[in-house]
């Protein structure tokens, strides 16, 4: 699977799931691409963050990943 196809799958899966939650752990992305090795998935996610498709969110103890501009946290930040 090439990177463009993997990115498309990730975005589609996140859009389906964002109705219930907006942030996901890295291990959740492994389920979206079960045939890929964890390191490859991590690299794809990092590329998507660099491209501005995804964003990291941290509570201080936990780092989660979601589509850029989605979720309660993004709405609160827009108000500032």
mmJSON file of the N, C-alpha and C atoms, coordinates in Angstrom:
{"data_MODEL":{"atom_site":{
"group_PDB":["ATOM","ATOM","ATOM","ATOM","ATOM","ATOM","ATOM","ATOM","ATOM","ATOM","ATOM","ATOM","ATOM","ATOM","ATOM","ATOM","ATOM","ATOM","ATOM","ATOM","ATOM","ATOM","ATOM","ATOM","ATOM","ATOM","ATOM","ATOM","ATOM","ATOM","ATOM","ATOM","ATOM","ATOM","ATOM","ATOM","ATOM","ATOM","ATOM","ATOM","ATOM","ATOM","ATOM","ATOM","ATOM","ATOM","ATOM","ATOM","ATOM","ATOM","ATOM","ATOM","ATOM","ATOM","ATOM","ATOM","ATOM","ATOM","ATOM","ATOM","ATOM","ATOM","ATOM","ATOM","ATOM","ATOM","ATOM","ATOM","ATOM","ATOM","ATOM","ATOM","ATOM","ATOM","ATOM","ATOM","ATOM","ATOM","ATOM","ATOM","ATOM","ATOM","ATOM","ATOM","ATOM","ATOM","ATOM","ATOM","ATOM","ATOM","ATOM","ATOM","ATOM","ATOM","ATOM","ATOM","ATOM","ATOM","ATOM","ATOM","ATOM","ATOM","ATOM","ATOM","ATOM","ATOM","ATOM","ATOM","ATOM","ATOM","ATOM","ATOM","ATOM","ATOM","ATOM","ATOM","ATOM","ATOM","ATOM","ATOM","ATOM","ATOM","ATOM","ATOM","ATOM","ATOM","ATOM","ATOM","ATOM","ATOM","ATOM","ATOM","ATOM","ATOM","ATOM","ATOM","ATOM","ATOM","ATOM","ATOM","ATOM","ATOM","ATOM","ATOM","ATOM","ATOM","ATOM","ATOM","ATOM","ATOM","ATOM","ATOM","ATOM","ATOM","ATOM","ATOM","ATOM","ATOM","ATOM","ATOM","ATOM","ATOM","ATOM","ATOM","ATOM","ATOM","ATOM","ATOM","ATOM","ATOM","ATOM","ATOM","ATOM","ATOM","ATOM","ATOM","ATOM","ATOM","ATOM","ATOM","ATOM","ATOM","ATOM","ATOM","ATOM","ATOM","ATOM","ATOM","ATOM","ATOM","ATOM","ATOM","ATOM","ATOM","ATOM","ATOM","ATOM","ATOM","ATOM","ATOM","ATOM","ATOM","ATOM","ATOM","ATOM","ATOM","ATOM","ATOM","ATOM","ATOM","ATOM","ATOM","ATOM","ATOM","ATOM","ATOM","ATOM","ATOM","ATOM","ATOM","ATOM","ATOM","ATOM","ATOM","ATOM","ATOM","ATOM","ATOM","ATOM","ATOM","ATOM","ATOM","ATOM","ATOM","ATOM","ATOM","ATOM","ATOM","ATOM","ATOM"],
"id":[1,2,3,4,5,6,7,8,9,10,11,12,13,14,15,16,17,18,19,20,21,22,23,24,25,26,27,28,29,30,31,32,33,34,35,36,37,38,39,40,41,42,43,44,45,46,47,48,49,50,51,52,53,54,55,56,57,58,59,60,61,62,63,64,65,66,67,68,69,70,71,72,73,74,75,76,77,78,79,80,81,82,83,84,85,86,87,88,89,90,91,92,93,94,95,96,97,98,99,100,101,102,103,104,105,106,107,108,109,110,111,112,113,114,115,116,117,118,119,120,121,122,123,124,125,126,127,128,129,130,131,132,133,134,135,136,137,138,139,140,141,142,143,144,145,146,147,148,149,150,151,152,153,154,155,156,157,158,159,160,161,162,163,164,165,166,167,168,169,170,171,172,173,174,175,176,177,178,179,180,181,182,183,184,185,186,187,188,189,190,191,192,193,194,195,196,197,198,199,200,201,202,203,204,205,206,207,208,209,210,211,212,213,214,215,216,217,218,219,220,221,222,223,224,225,226,227,228,229,230,231,232,233,234,235,236,237,238,239,240],
"type_symbol":["N","C","C","N","C","C","N","C","C","N","C","C","N","C","C","N","C","C","N","C","C","N","C","C","N","C","C","N","C","C","N","C","C","N","C","C","N","C","C","N","C","C","N","C","C","N","C","C","N","C","C","N","C","C","N","C","C","N","C","C","N","C","C","N","C","C","N","C","C","N","C","C","N","C","C","N","C","C","N","C","C","N","C","C","N","C","C","N","C","C","N","C","C","N","C","C","N","C","C","N","C","C","N","C","C","N","C","C","N","C","C","N","C","C","N","C","C","N","C","C","N","C","C","N","C","C","N","C","C","N","C","C","N","C","C","N","C","C","N","C","C","N","C","C","N","C","C","N","C","C","N","C","C","N","C","C","N","C","C","N","C","C","N","C","C","N","C","C","N","C","C","N","C","C","N","C","C","N","C","C","N","C","C","N","C","C","N","C","C","N","C","C","N","C","C","N","C","C","N","C","C","N","C","C","N","C","C","N","C","C","N","C","C","N","C","C","N","C","C","N","C","C","N","C","C","N","C","C","N","C","C","N","C","C","N","C","C","N","C","C"],
"label_atom_id":["N","CA","C","N","CA","C","N","CA","C","N","CA","C","N","CA","C","N","CA","C","N","CA","C","N","CA","C","N","CA","C","N","CA","C","N","CA","C","N","CA","C","N","CA","C","N","CA","C","N","CA","C","N","CA","C","N","CA","C","N","CA","C","N","CA","C","N","CA","C","N","CA","C","N","CA","C","N","CA","C","N","CA","C","N","CA","C","N","CA","C","N","CA","C","N","CA","C","N","CA","C","N","CA","C","N","CA","C","N","CA","C","N","CA","C","N","CA","C","N","CA","C","N","CA","C","N","CA","C","N","CA","C","N","CA","C","N","CA","C","N","CA","C","N","CA","C","N","CA","C","N","CA","C","N","CA","C","N","CA","C","N","CA","C","N","CA","C","N","CA","C","N","CA","C","N","CA","C","N","CA","C","N","CA","C","N","CA","C","N","CA","C","N","CA","C","N","CA","C","N","CA","C","N","CA","C","N","CA","C","N","CA","C","N","CA","C","N","CA","C","N","CA","C","N","CA","C","N","CA","C","N","CA","C","N","CA","C","N","CA","C","N","CA","C","N","CA","C","N","CA","C","N","CA","C","N","CA","C","N","CA","C","N","CA","C","N","CA","C","N","CA","C","N","CA","C","N","CA","C"],
"label_alt_id":[null,null,null,null,null,null,null,null,null,null,null,null,null,null,null,null,null,null,null,null,null,null,null,null,null,null,null,null,null,null,null,null,null,null,null,null,null,null,null,null,null,null,null,null,null,null,null,null,null,null,null,null,null,null,null,null,null,null,null,null,null,null,null,null,null,null,null,null,null,null,null,null,null,null,null,null,null,null,null,null,null,null,null,null,null,null,null,null,null,null,null,null,null,null,null,null,null,null,null,null,null,null,null,null,null,null,null,null,null,null,null,null,null,null,null,null,null,null,null,null,null,null,null,null,null,null,null,null,null,null,null,null,null,null,null,null,null,null,null,null,null,null,null,null,null,null,null,null,null,null,null,null,null,null,null,null,null,null,null,null,null,null,null,null,null,null,null,null,null,null,null,null,null,null,null,null,null,null,null,null,null,null,null,null,null,null,null,null,null,null,null,null,null,null,null,null,null,null,null,null,null,null,null,null,null,null,null,null,null,null,null,null,null,null,null,null,null,null,null,null,null,null,null,null,null,null,null,null,null,null,null,null,null,null,null,null,null,null,null,null],
"label_comp_id":["UNK","UNK","UNK","UNK","UNK","UNK","UNK","UNK","UNK","UNK","UNK","UNK","UNK","UNK","UNK","UNK","UNK","UNK","UNK","UNK","UNK","UNK","UNK","UNK","UNK","UNK","UNK","UNK","UNK","UNK","UNK","UNK","UNK","UNK","UNK","UNK","UNK","UNK","UNK","UNK","UNK","UNK","UNK","UNK","UNK","UNK","UNK","UNK","UNK","UNK","UNK","UNK","UNK","UNK","UNK","UNK","UNK","UNK","UNK","UNK","UNK","UNK","UNK","UNK","UNK","UNK","UNK","UNK","UNK","UNK","UNK","UNK","UNK","UNK","UNK","UNK","UNK","UNK","UNK","UNK","UNK","UNK","UNK","UNK","UNK","UNK","UNK","UNK","UNK","UNK","UNK","UNK","UNK","UNK","UNK","UNK","UNK","UNK","UNK","UNK","UNK","UNK","UNK","UNK","UNK","UNK","UNK","UNK","UNK","UNK","UNK","UNK","UNK","UNK","UNK","UNK","UNK","UNK","UNK","UNK","UNK","UNK","UNK","UNK","UNK","UNK","UNK","UNK","UNK","UNK","UNK","UNK","UNK","UNK","UNK","UNK","UNK","UNK","UNK","UNK","UNK","UNK","UNK","UNK","UNK","UNK","UNK","UNK","UNK","UNK","UNK","UNK","UNK","UNK","UNK","UNK","UNK","UNK","UNK","UNK","UNK","UNK","UNK","UNK","UNK","UNK","UNK","UNK","UNK","UNK","UNK","UNK","UNK","UNK","UNK","UNK","UNK","UNK","UNK","UNK","UNK","UNK","UNK","UNK","UNK","UNK","UNK","UNK","UNK","UNK","UNK","UNK","UNK","UNK","UNK","UNK","UNK","UNK","UNK","UNK","UNK","UNK","UNK","UNK","UNK","UNK","UNK","UNK","UNK","UNK","UNK","UNK","UNK","UNK","UNK","UNK","UNK","UNK","UNK","UNK","UNK","UNK","UNK","UNK","UNK","UNK","UNK","UNK","UNK","UNK","UNK","UNK","UNK","UNK","UNK","UNK","UNK","UNK","UNK","UNK"],
"label_asym_id":["A","A","A","A","A","A","A","A","A","A","A","A","A","A","A","A","A","A","A","A","A","A","A","A","A","A","A","A","A","A","A","A","A","A","A","A","A","A","A","A","A","A","A","A","A","A","A","A","A","A","A","A","A","A","A","A","A","A","A","A","A","A","A","A","A","A","A","A","A","A","A","A","A","A","A","A","A","A","A","A","A","A","A","A","A","A","A","A","A","A","A","A","A","A","A","A","A","A","A","A","A","A","A","A","A","A","A","A","A","A","A","A","A","A","A","A","A","A","A","A","A","A","A","A","A","A","A","A","A","A","A","A","A","A","A","A","A","A","A","A","A","A","A","A","A","A","A","A","A","A","A","A","A","A","A","A","A","A","A","A","A","A","A","A","A","A","A","A","A","A","A","A","A","A","A","A","A","A","A","A","A","A","A","A","A","A","A","A","A","A","A","A","A","A","A","A","A","A","A","A","A","A","A","A","A","A","A","A","A","A","A","A","A","A","A","A","A","A","A","A","A","A","A","A","A","A","A","A","A","A","A","A","A","A","A","A","A","A","A","A"],
"label_entity_id":["1","1","1","1","1","1","1","1","1","1","1","1","1","1","1","1","1","1","1","1","1","1","1","1","1","1","1","1","1","1","1","1","1","1","1","1","1","1","1","1","1","1","1","1","1","1","1","1","1","1","1","1","1","1","1","1","1","1","1","1","1","1","1","1","1","1","1","1","1","1","1","1","1","1","1","1","1","1","1","1","1","1","1","1","1","1","1","1","1","1","1","1","1","1","1","1","1","1","1","1","1","1","1","1","1","1","1","1","1","1","1","1","1","1","1","1","1","1","1","1","1","1","1","1","1","1","1","1","1","1","1","1","1","1","1","1","1","1","1","1","1","1","1","1","1","1","1","1","1","1","1","1","1","1","1","1","1","1","1","1","1","1","1","1","1","1","1","1","1","1","1","1","1","1","1","1","1","1","1","1","1","1","1","1","1","1","1","1","1","1","1","1","1","1","1","1","1","1","1","1","1","1","1","1","1","1","1","1","1","1","1","1","1","1","1","1","1","1","1","1","1","1","1","1","1","1","1","1","1","1","1","1","1","1","1","1","1","1","1","1"],
"label_seq_id":[1,1,1,2,2,2,3,3,3,4,4,4,5,5,5,6,6,6,7,7,7,8,8,8,9,9,9,10,10,10,11,11,11,12,12,12,13,13,13,14,14,14,15,15,15,16,16,16,17,17,17,18,18,18,19,19,19,20,20,20,21,21,21,22,22,22,23,23,23,24,24,24,25,25,25,26,26,26,27,27,27,28,28,28,29,29,29,30,30,30,31,31,31,32,32,32,33,33,33,34,34,34,35,35,35,36,36,36,37,37,37,38,38,38,39,39,39,40,40,40,41,41,41,42,42,42,43,43,43,44,44,44,45,45,45,46,46,46,47,47,47,48,48,48,49,49,49,50,50,50,51,51,51,52,52,52,53,53,53,54,54,54,55,55,55,56,56,56,57,57,57,58,58,58,59,59,59,60,60,60,61,61,61,62,62,62,63,63,63,64,64,64,65,65,65,66,66,66,67,67,67,68,68,68,69,69,69,70,70,70,71,71,71,72,72,72,73,73,73,74,74,74,75,75,75,76,76,76,77,77,77,78,78,78,79,79,79,80,80,80],
"pdbx_PDB_ins_code":[null,null,null,null,null,null,null,null,null,null,null,null,null,null,null,null,null,null,null,null,null,null,null,null,null,null,null,null,null,null,null,null,null,null,null,null,null,null,null,null,null,null,null,null,null,null,null,null,null,null,null,null,null,null,null,null,null,null,null,null,null,null,null,null,null,null,null,null,null,null,null,null,null,null,null,null,null,null,null,null,null,null,null,null,null,null,null,null,null,null,null,null,null,null,null,null,null,null,null,null,null,null,null,null,null,null,null,null,null,null,null,null,null,null,null,null,null,null,null,null,null,null,null,null,null,null,null,null,null,null,null,null,null,null,null,null,null,null,null,null,null,null,null,null,null,null,null,null,null,null,null,null,null,null,null,null,null,null,null,null,null,null,null,null,null,null,null,null,null,null,null,null,null,null,null,null,null,null,null,null,null,null,null,null,null,null,null,null,null,null,null,null,null,null,null,null,null,null,null,null,null,null,null,null,null,null,null,null,null,null,null,null,null,null,null,null,null,null,null,null,null,null,null,null,null,null,null,null,null,null,null,null,null,null,null,null,null,null,null,null],
"Cartn_x":[0.848,0.0,0.897,0.573,1.379,0.851,1.652,1.334,0.044,-0.201,-1.406,-2.662,-2.62,-3.756,-3.977,-2.894,-2.982,-3.567,-3.148,-3.666,-5.163,-5.578,-7.002,-7.815,-7.322,-8.01,-8.117,-7.039,-7.047,-8.086,-8.115,-9.08,-10.504,-10.769,-12.108,-12.536,-11.639,-11.958,-12.206,-11.397,-11.577,-12.881,-13.235,-14.488,-15.692,-15.601,-16.685,-16.812,-15.672,-15.672,-15.801,-15.626,-15.644,-17.034,-18.057,-19.383,-19.434,-18.624,-18.618,-17.424,-16.265,-15.104,-14.189,-13.399,-12.584,-11.082,-10.647,-9.221,-8.987,-7.868,-7.569,-6.123,-5.885,-4.521,-3.846,-2.519,-1.782,-2.142,-2.356,-2.691,-4.0,-4.901,-6.139,-5.859,-4.819,-4.465,-3.932,-3.34,-2.851,-4.016,-5.181,-6.364,-6.879,-6.677,-7.118,-6.293,-5.026,-4.097,-3.48,-4.27,-3.784,-2.642,-2.471,-1.403,-0.068,-0.082,1.139,1.79,3.09,3.814,3.586,3.597,3.368,4.276,5.531,6.458,6.034,5.569,5.119,3.879,2.965,1.759,2.14,3.059,3.502,4.109,4.898,5.504,4.446,3.43,2.347,1.594,1.288,0.589,1.431,2.731,3.619,3.627,3.628,3.573,2.265,1.167,-0.134,-0.212,0.45,0.51,1.322,2.444,3.284,2.548,1.684,0.908,-0.298,-0.619,-1.751,-3.079,-3.073,-4.305,-4.743,-3.77,-4.016,-3.322,-3.695,-3.01,-2.868,-1.8,-1.6,-2.329,-2.801,-3.399,-2.836,-2.421,-1.824,-2.497,-2.782,-3.339,-2.215,-1.007,0.137,0.672,-0.235,0.204,-0.112,-1.017,-1.449,-1.425,-0.926,-0.95,-1.937,-2.825,-3.822,-3.729,-4.382,-4.303,-5.714,-5.985,-7.296,-7.205,-8.315,-8.364,-8.233,-7.479,-7.228,-8.534,-8.755,-9.923,-11.205,-11.118,-12.324,-12.329,-13.517,-13.652,-13.884,-14.202,-14.492,-13.291,-12.116,-10.91,-10.685,-10.888,-10.69,-11.695,-12.928,-13.964,-13.613,-13.085,-12.705,-11.528,-10.59,-9.433,-9.803,-10.827,-11.276,-11.885,-12.454,-13.111,-12.125,-10.894,-9.877,-9.49],
"Cartn_y":[-1.174,0.0,1.242,2.189,3.406,4.411,5.431,6.389,7.155,7.528,8.291,7.472,6.195,5.313,5.139,4.989,4.838,6.093,7.26,8.521,8.652,8.239,8.295,7.396,6.199,5.263,5.855,6.448,7.043,8.149,9.045,10.152,9.615,8.629,8.052,7.431,6.673,6.036,7.08,8.112,9.155,9.907,10.184,10.889,10.048,8.733,7.85,7.862,7.884,7.755,9.079,10.231,11.503,11.884,11.138,11.402,11.054,10.084,9.671,10.212,10.368,10.946,11.585,12.551,13.303,13.048,12.471,12.217,10.726,10.25,8.83,8.606,7.455,7.047,6.524,6.545,6.025,4.563,3.801,2.373,2.184,3.171,3.081,3.136,3.856,3.969,2.644,1.829,0.52,-0.345,-0.17,-0.946,-0.509,0.764,1.247,0.642,0.336,-0.219,-1.502,-2.548,-3.77,-4.481,-4.255,-4.931,-4.198,-2.994,-2.204,-2.416,-2.292,-2.394,-1.119,-1.21,-0.031,1.153,0.894,1.989,2.713,1.961,2.566,3.429,2.938,3.703,4.99,4.89,6.077,7.108,6.663,7.576,8.248,7.495,8.069,9.115,8.808,9.757,11.02,10.861,12.024,12.879,12.241,12.981,13.761,13.137,13.793,14.982,14.894,16.025,17.154,16.817,17.822,18.507,17.764,18.318,19.121,19.045,19.792,19.077,17.795,17.01,16.573,16.117,15.68,16.638,16.547,17.34,16.518,16.794,16.168,16.981,16.298,16.935,16.24,17.018,16.437,16.967,16.065,16.455,16.673,16.42,16.499,15.118,14.161,12.789,11.866,12.284,11.455,12.275,11.675,12.332,11.603,12.382,11.812,12.533,11.957,12.483,12.568,13.636,13.79,14.631,14.699,15.547,17.0,17.761,19.154,19.946,20.688,21.546,20.86,19.635,18.903,18.709,18.644,18.319,19.525,19.25,20.306,21.207,20.619,21.392,22.425,22.055,22.98,24.122,23.812,24.848,25.833,25.352,26.222,27.114,26.576,27.353,28.435,28.187,29.172,30.389,30.205,31.294,32.289,31.863,32.737,33.888],
"Cartn_z":[0.0,0.0,0.0,-0.873,-0.895,0.129,0.4,1.461,1.178,-0.071,-0.416,-0.125,-0.462,-0.208,1.299,2.037,3.496,4.127,3.674,4.206,3.931,2.749,2.384,3.317,3.579,4.471,5.876,6.365,7.708,7.798,6.817,6.844,6.795,5.94,5.848,7.181,7.803,9.078,10.171,10.209,11.228,11.016,9.773,9.507,9.923,9.75,10.195,11.715,12.402,13.855,14.597,13.93,14.641,15.123,14.732,15.275,16.765,17.175,18.578,19.358,18.706,19.383,18.353,18.816,17.866,17.995,19.083,19.302,19.511,18.978,19.016,19.437,20.047,20.386,19.119,19.111,17.963,17.705,18.775,18.594,17.828,17.877,17.103,15.604,15.213,13.801,13.264,14.134,13.707,13.217,13.816,13.42,12.051,11.703,10.396,9.271,9.556,8.56,9.109,9.239,9.903,9.184,7.886,7.151,7.23,7.802,7.91,9.279,9.326,10.597,11.401,12.731,13.576,13.246,12.958,12.638,11.362,10.358,9.104,9.34,10.179,10.492,11.22,12.165,12.902,11.952,10.985,10.023,9.149,8.751,7.943,8.753,10.009,10.882,11.068,11.296,11.444,10.179,9.015,7.749,7.637,8.057,7.989,8.942,10.085,11.017,10.375,9.759,9.107,7.957,7.271,6.157,6.626,7.918,8.446,8.34,8.041,7.955,9.351,10.135,11.507,12.467,13.743,14.76,16.027,16.752,18.047,19.101,20.112,21.275,22.499,23.489,24.678,25.927,26.848,28.143,29.151,28.737,29.631,29.93,30.045,30.305,29.133,28.271,27.162,25.878,24.81,23.507,22.619,22.024,21.126,19.788,18.783,17.426,16.866,16.14,15.514,14.263,13.539,12.362,12.787,12.078,12.437,12.441,13.535,13.64,14.052,14.52,14.934,16.436,17.023,18.435,19.31,20.569,21.541,21.776,21.842,22.102,21.006,19.757,18.64,18.704,19.073,19.188,20.293,21.399,22.525,22.138,21.367,20.953,19.948,19.126,18.147,18.817,19.997,20.714,21.289,21.552,22.177,21.269],
"occupancy":[1.0,1.0,1.0,1.0,1.0,1.0,1.0,1.0,1.0,1.0,1.0,1.0,1.0,1.0,1.0,1.0,1.0,1.0,1.0,1.0,1.0,1.0,1.0,1.0,1.0,1.0,1.0,1.0,1.0,1.0,1.0,1.0,1.0,1.0,1.0,1.0,1.0,1.0,1.0,1.0,1.0,1.0,1.0,1.0,1.0,1.0,1.0,1.0,1.0,1.0,1.0,1.0,1.0,1.0,1.0,1.0,1.0,1.0,1.0,1.0,1.0,1.0,1.0,1.0,1.0,1.0,1.0,1.0,1.0,1.0,1.0,1.0,1.0,1.0,1.0,1.0,1.0,1.0,1.0,1.0,1.0,1.0,1.0,1.0,1.0,1.0,1.0,1.0,1.0,1.0,1.0,1.0,1.0,1.0,1.0,1.0,1.0,1.0,1.0,1.0,1.0,1.0,1.0,1.0,1.0,1.0,1.0,1.0,1.0,1.0,1.0,1.0,1.0,1.0,1.0,1.0,1.0,1.0,1.0,1.0,1.0,1.0,1.0,1.0,1.0,1.0,1.0,1.0,1.0,1.0,1.0,1.0,1.0,1.0,1.0,1.0,1.0,1.0,1.0,1.0,1.0,1.0,1.0,1.0,1.0,1.0,1.0,1.0,1.0,1.0,1.0,1.0,1.0,1.0,1.0,1.0,1.0,1.0,1.0,1.0,1.0,1.0,1.0,1.0,1.0,1.0,1.0,1.0,1.0,1.0,1.0,1.0,1.0,1.0,1.0,1.0,1.0,1.0,1.0,1.0,1.0,1.0,1.0,1.0,1.0,1.0,1.0,1.0,1.0,1.0,1.0,1.0,1.0,1.0,1.0,1.0,1.0,1.0,1.0,1.0,1.0,1.0,1.0,1.0,1.0,1.0,1.0,1.0,1.0,1.0,1.0,1.0,1.0,1.0,1.0,1.0,1.0,1.0,1.0,1.0,1.0,1.0,1.0,1.0,1.0,1.0,1.0,1.0,1.0,1.0,1.0,1.0,1.0,1.0,1.0,1.0,1.0,1.0,1.0,1.0],
"B_iso_or_equiv":[0.0,0.0,0.0,0.0,0.0,0.0,0.0,0.0,0.0,0.0,0.0,0.0,0.0,0.0,0.0,0.0,0.0,0.0,0.0,0.0,0.0,0.0,0.0,0.0,0.0,0.0,0.0,0.0,0.0,0.0,0.0,0.0,0.0,0.0,0.0,0.0,0.0,0.0,0.0,0.0,0.0,0.0,0.0,0.0,0.0,0.0,0.0,0.0,0.0,0.0,0.0,0.0,0.0,0.0,0.0,0.0,0.0,0.0,0.0,0.0,0.0,0.0,0.0,0.0,0.0,0.0,0.0,0.0,0.0,0.0,0.0,0.0,0.0,0.0,0.0,0.0,0.0,0.0,0.0,0.0,0.0,0.0,0.0,0.0,0.0,0.0,0.0,0.0,0.0,0.0,0.0,0.0,0.0,0.0,0.0,0.0,0.0,0.0,0.0,0.0,0.0,0.0,0.0,0.0,0.0,0.0,0.0,0.0,0.0,0.0,0.0,0.0,0.0,0.0,0.0,0.0,0.0,0.0,0.0,0.0,0.0,0.0,0.0,0.0,0.0,0.0,0.0,0.0,0.0,0.0,0.0,0.0,0.0,0.0,0.0,0.0,0.0,0.0,0.0,0.0,0.0,0.0,0.0,0.0,0.0,0.0,0.0,0.0,0.0,0.0,0.0,0.0,0.0,0.0,0.0,0.0,0.0,0.0,0.0,0.0,0.0,0.0,0.0,0.0,0.0,0.0,0.0,0.0,0.0,0.0,0.0,0.0,0.0,0.0,0.0,0.0,0.0,0.0,0.0,0.0,0.0,0.0,0.0,0.0,0.0,0.0,0.0,0.0,0.0,0.0,0.0,0.0,0.0,0.0,0.0,0.0,0.0,0.0,0.0,0.0,0.0,0.0,0.0,0.0,0.0,0.0,0.0,0.0,0.0,0.0,0.0,0.0,0.0,0.0,0.0,0.0,0.0,0.0,0.0,0.0,0.0,0.0,0.0,0.0,0.0,0.0,0.0,0.0,0.0,0.0,0.0,0.0,0.0,0.0,0.0,0.0,0.0,0.0,0.0,0.0],
"pdbx_formal_charge":[null,null,null,null,null,null,null,null,null,null,null,null,null,null,null,null,null,null,null,null,null,null,null,null,null,null,null,null,null,null,null,null,null,null,null,null,null,null,null,null,null,null,null,null,null,null,null,null,null,null,null,null,null,null,null,null,null,null,null,null,null,null,null,null,null,null,null,null,null,null,null,null,null,null,null,null,null,null,null,null,null,null,null,null,null,null,null,null,null,null,null,null,null,null,null,null,null,null,null,null,null,null,null,null,null,null,null,null,null,null,null,null,null,null,null,null,null,null,null,null,null,null,null,null,null,null,null,null,null,null,null,null,null,null,null,null,null,null,null,null,null,null,null,null,null,null,null,null,null,null,null,null,null,null,null,null,null,null,null,null,null,null,null,null,null,null,null,null,null,null,null,null,null,null,null,null,null,null,null,null,null,null,null,null,null,null,null,null,null,null,null,null,null,null,null,null,null,null,null,null,null,null,null,null,null,null,null,null,null,null,null,null,null,null,null,null,null,null,null,null,null,null,null,null,null,null,null,null,null,null,null,null,null,null,null,null,null,null,null,null],
"auth_seq_id":[1,1,1,2,2,2,3,3,3,4,4,4,5,5,5,6,6,6,7,7,7,8,8,8,9,9,9,10,10,10,11,11,11,12,12,12,13,13,13,14,14,14,15,15,15,16,16,16,17,17,17,18,18,18,19,19,19,20,20,20,21,21,21,22,22,22,23,23,23,24,24,24,25,25,25,26,26,26,27,27,27,28,28,28,29,29,29,30,30,30,31,31,31,32,32,32,33,33,33,34,34,34,35,35,35,36,36,36,37,37,37,38,38,38,39,39,39,40,40,40,41,41,41,42,42,42,43,43,43,44,44,44,45,45,45,46,46,46,47,47,47,48,48,48,49,49,49,50,50,50,51,51,51,52,52,52,53,53,53,54,54,54,55,55,55,56,56,56,57,57,57,58,58,58,59,59,59,60,60,60,61,61,61,62,62,62,63,63,63,64,64,64,65,65,65,66,66,66,67,67,67,68,68,68,69,69,69,70,70,70,71,71,71,72,72,72,73,73,73,74,74,74,75,75,75,76,76,76,77,77,77,78,78,78,79,79,79,80,80,80],
"auth_comp_id":["UNK","UNK","UNK","UNK","UNK","UNK","UNK","UNK","UNK","UNK","UNK","UNK","UNK","UNK","UNK","UNK","UNK","UNK","UNK","UNK","UNK","UNK","UNK","UNK","UNK","UNK","UNK","UNK","UNK","UNK","UNK","UNK","UNK","UNK","UNK","UNK","UNK","UNK","UNK","UNK","UNK","UNK","UNK","UNK","UNK","UNK","UNK","UNK","UNK","UNK","UNK","UNK","UNK","UNK","UNK","UNK","UNK","UNK","UNK","UNK","UNK","UNK","UNK","UNK","UNK","UNK","UNK","UNK","UNK","UNK","UNK","UNK","UNK","UNK","UNK","UNK","UNK","UNK","UNK","UNK","UNK","UNK","UNK","UNK","UNK","UNK","UNK","UNK","UNK","UNK","UNK","UNK","UNK","UNK","UNK","UNK","UNK","UNK","UNK","UNK","UNK","UNK","UNK","UNK","UNK","UNK","UNK","UNK","UNK","UNK","UNK","UNK","UNK","UNK","UNK","UNK","UNK","UNK","UNK","UNK","UNK","UNK","UNK","UNK","UNK","UNK","UNK","UNK","UNK","UNK","UNK","UNK","UNK","UNK","UNK","UNK","UNK","UNK","UNK","UNK","UNK","UNK","UNK","UNK","UNK","UNK","UNK","UNK","UNK","UNK","UNK","UNK","UNK","UNK","UNK","UNK","UNK","UNK","UNK","UNK","UNK","UNK","UNK","UNK","UNK","UNK","UNK","UNK","UNK","UNK","UNK","UNK","UNK","UNK","UNK","UNK","UNK","UNK","UNK","UNK","UNK","UNK","UNK","UNK","UNK","UNK","UNK","UNK","UNK","UNK","UNK","UNK","UNK","UNK","UNK","UNK","UNK","UNK","UNK","UNK","UNK","UNK","UNK","UNK","UNK","UNK","UNK","UNK","UNK","UNK","UNK","UNK","UNK","UNK","UNK","UNK","UNK","UNK","UNK","UNK","UNK","UNK","UNK","UNK","UNK","UNK","UNK","UNK","UNK","UNK","UNK","UNK","UNK","UNK","UNK","UNK","UNK","UNK","UNK","UNK"],
"auth_asym_id":["A","A","A","A","A","A","A","A","A","A","A","A","A","A","A","A","A","A","A","A","A","A","A","A","A","A","A","A","A","A","A","A","A","A","A","A","A","A","A","A","A","A","A","A","A","A","A","A","A","A","A","A","A","A","A","A","A","A","A","A","A","A","A","A","A","A","A","A","A","A","A","A","A","A","A","A","A","A","A","A","A","A","A","A","A","A","A","A","A","A","A","A","A","A","A","A","A","A","A","A","A","A","A","A","A","A","A","A","A","A","A","A","A","A","A","A","A","A","A","A","A","A","A","A","A","A","A","A","A","A","A","A","A","A","A","A","A","A","A","A","A","A","A","A","A","A","A","A","A","A","A","A","A","A","A","A","A","A","A","A","A","A","A","A","A","A","A","A","A","A","A","A","A","A","A","A","A","A","A","A","A","A","A","A","A","A","A","A","A","A","A","A","A","A","A","A","A","A","A","A","A","A","A","A","A","A","A","A","A","A","A","A","A","A","A","A","A","A","A","A","A","A","A","A","A","A","A","A","A","A","A","A","A","A","A","A","A","A","A","A"],
"auth_atom_id":["N","CA","C","N","CA","C","N","CA","C","N","CA","C","N","CA","C","N","CA","C","N","CA","C","N","CA","C","N","CA","C","N","CA","C","N","CA","C","N","CA","C","N","CA","C","N","CA","C","N","CA","C","N","CA","C","N","CA","C","N","CA","C","N","CA","C","N","CA","C","N","CA","C","N","CA","C","N","CA","C","N","CA","C","N","CA","C","N","CA","C","N","CA","C","N","CA","C","N","CA","C","N","CA","C","N","CA","C","N","CA","C","N","CA","C","N","CA","C","N","CA","C","N","CA","C","N","CA","C","N","CA","C","N","CA","C","N","CA","C","N","CA","C","N","CA","C","N","CA","C","N","CA","C","N","CA","C","N","CA","C","N","CA","C","N","CA","C","N","CA","C","N","CA","C","N","CA","C","N","CA","C","N","CA","C","N","CA","C","N","CA","C","N","CA","C","N","CA","C","N","CA","C","N","CA","C","N","CA","C","N","CA","C","N","CA","C","N","CA","C","N","CA","C","N","CA","C","N","CA","C","N","CA","C","N","CA","C","N","CA","C","N","CA","C","N","CA","C","N","CA","C","N","CA","C","N","CA","C","N","CA","C","N","CA","C","N","CA","C","N","CA","C","N","CA","C","N","CA","C"],
"pdbx_PDB_model_num":[1,1,1,1,1,1,1,1,1,1,1,1,1,1,1,1,1,1,1,1,1,1,1,1,1,1,1,1,1,1,1,1,1,1,1,1,1,1,1,1,1,1,1,1,1,1,1,1,1,1,1,1,1,1,1,1,1,1,1,1,1,1,1,1,1,1,1,1,1,1,1,1,1,1,1,1,1,1,1,1,1,1,1,1,1,1,1,1,1,1,1,1,1,1,1,1,1,1,1,1,1,1,1,1,1,1,1,1,1,1,1,1,1,1,1,1,1,1,1,1,1,1,1,1,1,1,1,1,1,1,1,1,1,1,1,1,1,1,1,1,1,1,1,1,1,1,1,1,1,1,1,1,1,1,1,1,1,1,1,1,1,1,1,1,1,1,1,1,1,1,1,1,1,1,1,1,1,1,1,1,1,1,1,1,1,1,1,1,1,1,1,1,1,1,1,1,1,1,1,1,1,1,1,1,1,1,1,1,1,1,1,1,1,1,1,1,1,1,1,1,1,1,1,1,1,1,1,1,1,1,1,1,1,1,1,1,1,1,1,1]
}}}
